[in-house]
Amino acid sequence: MIKLNFGNFLPLSTVDWYGRAVCVVFFRGCPIRCSYCHNFTLFKSEQLIGVDVVEDKISQALKFISGVVFTGGEPCAQPEALTSLCEFARNLDLATGLETNGFYPDVLASLVENNIVDRVFLDVKAPLSDPASYGRIIEGNGVDTSLRVKRSLEVADGIVEVRSTLFRSFADRDFVWRIAKDISSVDSVFVLNQGDPDHAWREKIRLEKPFSRDEMMELARVALDFVDDVRIRTREKGEERVS
Ligand code: SF4
């Protein structure tokens, strides 16, 4: 039996995949460390279970959902369990979505080639052409990670929704503009998430004042120079298309 380092299971969500009711499977463990991570309790510890336990949970949620989203932590860090669960969901005629930090482009490529993932929600945390700023957010090697994310972006061309989370300490119009430029080579939706300091890993982020909805809209408009479909997600108004 394939084992999964399991984080959590949410039987029903309407916010993880816009326009769909899905269940959400959280994988435990992540190879990088973002200062604003909300799921930092899933960084390291271990809770091994058989994938059949998660399969049962998905089956029980079946009548309420049309898809499954895999998130974490980083699901691609456990390719065997992820592949098996994507295949399981597909056999139930459920759409499969993957939230990933893009650190494992080869795993992503395998899922895409085998046609078992329908939508990739890819975190692009900083301009991909600026490894130093990437490194500041993930508190690690920005060169290696930004190159991996770039490859993941190319692999997911056409089925990708790029997501960037904005905090005052590092994001401004130029930051957003450069991310939009760096992702413009692929066919993608670009979603800017309003960073929520309250549950961040690092105290310096927890002390920040979040951007308002109007500030988010202002920041997002610059992305229209490169991407047609730009959206913001805020606590005040949910998801809105930017025009
Ligand atoms: S990639 Fe995601 S799970 Fe990993 S540290 Fe960053 S925000 Fe947290």
Boltz pocket constraint, residues with backbone or C-beta under 6 A from the ligand:
constraints:
  - pocket:
      binder: B
      contacts: [[A, 30], [A, 31], [A, 32], [A, 33], [A, 34], [A, 36], [A, 37], [A, 38], [A, 39], [A, 40], [A, 72], [A, 73], [A, 74], [A, 101]]
      max_distance: 6.0
